[in-house]
Amino acid sequence: MYHAVFELLARLELSPRSQSGAIALFGKHVIHEEELMDEEFYGKLSRYQAKRQEADYEVVFLDDQEDAERFLRDAEEFLKEAKKAAPELQ
């Protein structure tokens, strides 16, 4: 998902310095200003960023198989929507 976010931001000529900066710019520009993707994707991205940060300090990242499957579905849906948004930026 982060690669898609960085690609969308690059097409808007934005260069975040960190993943948290990318999420903030994604919310501001892709979600709110350009309205290229639904706000639910900002929420999902933020949630998975928090999980990723927890994984740096905790033993468990995904709680169980259902959690892992939900993550994969969310990531696939995110990428699908990002691909739809990308042509609008050209």
Phi, psi and omega in degrees: 000324182294323178297320178295318179298313180297323178295314178299317179294321178298321178293338175267008180061041177245139183232090178291152180264348182210170177293322178293325175294323178296319179296317179297314179294322177301312179299314183291310189268309185286318184276306190271312184283308183274339182052047182273336179221156180289150182299337179301330181287330174295317179297316180296316180299316179297317179298315182287333173296316178297318178296320180297319178294321176300322182297334177294334186241346182249163179282323186254130175261306179255132187293320183199184183296322179298319178296317179296318179295322178296318178300314180297318178297316179297317180295318178297317179295320178299312181296321178300314180290323178296321177296324177294322182286328186301315181298332180292344183268352184277000000 
